[in-house]
């Protein structure tokens, strides 16, 4: 195996997604490690998920904000129930769309941003949805706790009735003992590159480590809003990358050791 190329990269996504990204980055020769800065846990009361599956055929659209939304929503699916015909499953990016495919949703039912969309977010997804007639329809947004209401507002303005359903909870990870030492060492290592795909991960990092400690640190952010948050946290160098895997790889390889 050839020596890793470029800097050491810390992938800050939730653990399940971070593991996938680490494997893919290492396959390109990048020295990547997982350092999850967001924890994902199921909602305490899952009755709402089961009830939603019972009436899902009455929906016209279900928006899944992330692959975690897909995983936790489909964990409540009755074993004998397939994805209802005529119900659109919307995904803001390829990872969520892939999770829908893995869950058994037909390709024809999935809508996601165009392959050349500059960003993978609610705005890009709305570009694919807004040409349809949503008047008098029922839509559901499956998410974690909290999040933006931007897409829900666009759908309501287009005439849809929109409900939101939390399928999981996000929480800040606890750092203690060895994990706290690893975090401290990572912050002290100016050669490390932090890969951020969420502004919430940056907020959790500040809470865990304290503000004002990142002047020597470098970050790659996959959205302008995330890059802005990293700069506000005081990262000494912040580089915006396209959200797709190939764009992230190219950005990391351009940084140098």
C-alpha positions in Angstrom: 0.0 0.0 0.0 1.4 3.4 -1.0 2.0 6.1 1.6 -0.9 8.5 2.3 -1.0 11.6 0.2 -1.7 15.0 1.7 -2.6 16.0 5.2 -4.2 13.9 7.9 -8.0 14.5 7.7 -10.5 14.3 10.6 -14.0 13.3 9.4 -16.5 14.9 11.8 -19.7 13.4 10.5 -21.8 11.1 12.8 -20.1 7.8 13.4 -21.9 5.7 10.8 -21.4 8.2 8.0 -17.8 9.0 9.1 -16.8 5.4 8.9 -18.0 5.3 5.2 -16.2 8.5 4.4 -13.0 7.3 6.1 -12.9 4.1 4.1 -13.5 6.0 0.8 -10.9 8.6 1.6 -8.3 6.0 2.5 -9.0 4.2 -0.7 -7.8 7.4 -2.6 -4.6 7.4 -0.5 -5.8 10.1 2.0 -4.8 9.7 5.6 -8.3 9.9 7.2 -9.7 9.2 10.7 -13.1 9.5 12.2 -13.7 12.0 14.9 -17.5 12.3 15.1 -18.7 15.6 16.5 -22.5 14.7 16.3 -24.1 11.8 18.0 -27.3 10.2 16.6 -29.8 8.4 18.8 -33.4 7.2 18.2 -36.3 9.3 19.4 -37.6 8.1 22.7 -41.2 7.6 21.5 -41.4 5.7 18.2 -45.2 5.5 18.1 -45.3 8.5 15.7 -43.1 6.7 13.2 -45.2 3.6 13.2 -48.4 5.7 12.9 -46.9 7.6 9.9 -46.2 4.3 8.1 -49.8 3.3 8.5 -51.0 6.4 6.7 -48.1 6.9 4.3 -50.0 6.2 1.2 -52.1 9.3 1.7 -49.0 11.5 1.3 -47.8 12.9 -2.0 -44.2 13.7 -0.8 -41.8 12.6 1.9 -38.6 14.6 2.3 -35.7 12.9 4.2 -33.2 15.4 5.4 -30.4 12.9 5.8 -29.4 9.3 5.5 -30.0 9.1 9.3 -33.6 10.1 8.7 -34.0 7.3 6.2 -32.4 4.7 8.6 -34.5 5.6 11.6 -37.8 6.1 9.6 -37.4 2.7 7.9 -36.5 1.0 11.1 -40.2 1.5 12.1 -41.6 0.1 8.8 -43.9 -2.9 9.1 -42.2 -5.9 7.5 -45.0 -6.4 5.0 -45.3 -2.8 3.8 -43.6 -1.6 0.7 -43.0 2.0 -0.3 -46.5 3.3 -1.5 -46.9 3.9 -5.2 -47.3 7.5 -6.2 -45.4 8.9 -3.1 -42.3 10.9 -3.9 -39.2 10.3 -1.7 -37.0 13.4 -1.8 -33.3 13.5 -0.7 -31.0 16.6 -0.5 -28.0 14.6 -1.6 -26.6 11.4 -3.1 -25.9 9.8 0.4 -29.6 10.1 1.4 -30.7 9.0 -2.1 -28.5 5.9 -1.8 -29.9 5.1 1.6 -33.4 5.3 0.1 -32.4 2.9 -2.6 -30.9 0.5 0.0 -34.2 0.7 1.9 -36.1 -0.5 -1.1 -37.6 2.8 -2.5 -37.9 2.5 -6.3 -35.5 4.7 -8.2 -38.4 6.3 -10.1 -39.9 7.5 -6.8 -36.7 9.3 -5.6 -36.0 13.0 -6.4 -32.6 14.6 -5.5 -30.6 17.6 -6.6 -29.3 17.6 -10.1 -25.9 16.0 -10.6 -24.3 19.4 -11.4 -26.0 21.3 -8.6 -23.4 23.5 -6.9 -24.6 22.6 -3.4 -26.5 19.7 -1.9 -29.1 21.4 0.3 -32.8 22.3 0.6 -32.5 25.0 -2.0 -31.0 22.6 -4.6 -33.7 20.0 -3.8 -36.4 22.6 -4.2 -35.1 23.4 -7.7 -36.2 19.8 -8.5 -39.5 20.0 -6.7 -40.9 23.4 -7.5 -41.9 22.6 -11.0 -44.6 20.1 -9.8 -48.1 21.0 -8.7 -48.3 20.7 -4.9 -51.7 22.3 -4.4 -53.9 20.3 -2.1 -51.2 17.7 -1.4 -49.9 16.3 1.8 -46.1 16.3 2.5 -44.0 15.0 5.4 -40.5 16.1 6.3 -38.6 13.4 8.2 -35.7 14.9 10.2 -33.8 15.0 13.4 -34.8 17.3 16.2 -34.7 20.9 15.1 -33.3 22.0 11.7 -34.3 24.5 9.1 -37.9 25.2 8.1 -37.0 26.7 4.7 -38.2 23.8 2.5 -41.4 23.3 4.5 -42.2 27.0 4.0 -41.7 26.7 0.2 -44.0 23.7 0.1 -46.7 25.5 2.1 -46.4 28.5 -0.2 -46.9 26.1 -3.1 -50.2 24.9 -1.6 -49.2 21.7 0.3 -50.0 20.8 3.8 -46.7 20.0 5.5 -46.0 18.0 8.7 -42.7 17.4 10.3 -41.6 14.2 12.0 -38.4 13.7 14.1 -37.0 10.3 13.5 -33.8 10.7 15.5 -32.1 13.1 17.9 -28.7 14.7 17.5 -26.5 15.2 20.5 -23.1 16.5 21.3 -20.6 13.7 22.0 -19.0 13.5 25.4 -15.2 13.6 25.5 -13.5 12.2 28.5 -10.3 10.2 29.2 -8.7 9.0 26.0 -11.2 10.7 23.8 -10.6 14.0 25.5 -6.8 13.6 25.0 -7.3 12.7 21.4 -9.4 15.9 20.9 -6.7 18.0 22.6 -4.0 16.5 20.4 -5.9 17.1 17.2 -6.5 20.7 18.0 -2.8 21.2 18.8 -1.7 19.6 15.5 -1.6 22.4 12.9 -1.0 19.8 10.2 -4.5 18.3 10.7 -7.4 19.2 8.4 -10.9 19.1 9.9 -13.6 18.1 7.4 -16.9 19.7 8.3 -20.2 18.9 6.7 -22.3 20.5 9.4 -22.2 23.8 11.3 -23.6 21.9 14.3 -20.4 19.9 14.4 -18.3 23.1 14.7 -20.6 24.3 17.6 -20.2 21.0 19.4 -16.4 21.2 18.9 -16.4 24.6 20.5 -18.4 23.4 23.4 -16.2 20.4 24.0 -12.8 22.2 23.6 -13.6 25.8 24.4 -13.7 28.8 22.0 -10.7 30.6 20.6 -8.4 27.5 20.2 -8.4 27.1 16.4 -6.2 29.9 15.1 -3.6 27.4 13.9 -6.2 24.9 12.6 -7.3 24.2 9.0 -10.8 23.2 7.9 -12.5 22.1 4.7 -16.2 22.9 4.7 -18.7 21.5 2.2 -21.1 24.4 2.1 -20.7 28.2 2.3 -22.8 28.4 5.5 -20.5 25.8 7.2 -17.4 27.7 6.0 -18.8 30.9 7.5 -19.4 29.1 10.8 -15.8 27.7 10.8 -14.4 31.2 10.2 -16.6 32.5 13.1 -15.1 29.8 15.3 -11.6 31.2 14.5 -10.2 28.6 12.2 -7.0 30.0 10.8 -7.6 28.6 7.3 -11.0 27.6 5.9 -11.4 26.2 2.4 -14.8 25.6 0.7 -15.1 22.4 -1.2 -17.9 21.1 -3.4 -20.2 18.7 -1.4 -19.6 15.7 -3.6 -16.9 13.1 -2.7 -14.7 13.8 -5.7 -14.7 17.5 -5.1 -13.8 17.0 -1.4 -10.9 14.7 -2.4 -9.6 17.2 -4.9 -9.7 19.9 -2.3 -7.9 17.9 0.3 -5.2 16.9 -2.1 -4.6 20.5 -3.1 -3.9 21.6 0.4 -0.6 19.8 0.8 0.9 18.2 3.9 
